[in-house]
Amino acid sequence: MSRIKEPTEVEVKVDLSVKDLITALRGLDDEDREFFIENLLAATSPEYLKSISQARKDYKEGKGIPFEKAFKE
């Protein structure tokens, strides 16, 4: 069983305004923006990491529902 390691606290200082950040995010395509946001959440939220770990465990144990059933018309 893998364990989630506590992240080492790292402080990164950049000369970046909120406007610059928003402009950069708007410049990403939808897939890259989603990837960035998911990674940001993972880096800043222990609860998010735990939920991913639990979801993977549930999936391996067959506790999910088939795609067809979840998105049945």
Secondary structure as GFF3:
##gff-version 3
##sequence-region A 1 73
A	DSSP	alpha_helix	18	27	.	.	.	ID=ss1
A	DSSP	alpha_helix	30	44	.	.	.	ID=ss2
A	DSSP	alpha_helix	46	60	.	.	.	ID=ss3
A	DSSP	alpha_helix	67	70	.	.	.	ID=ss4
###
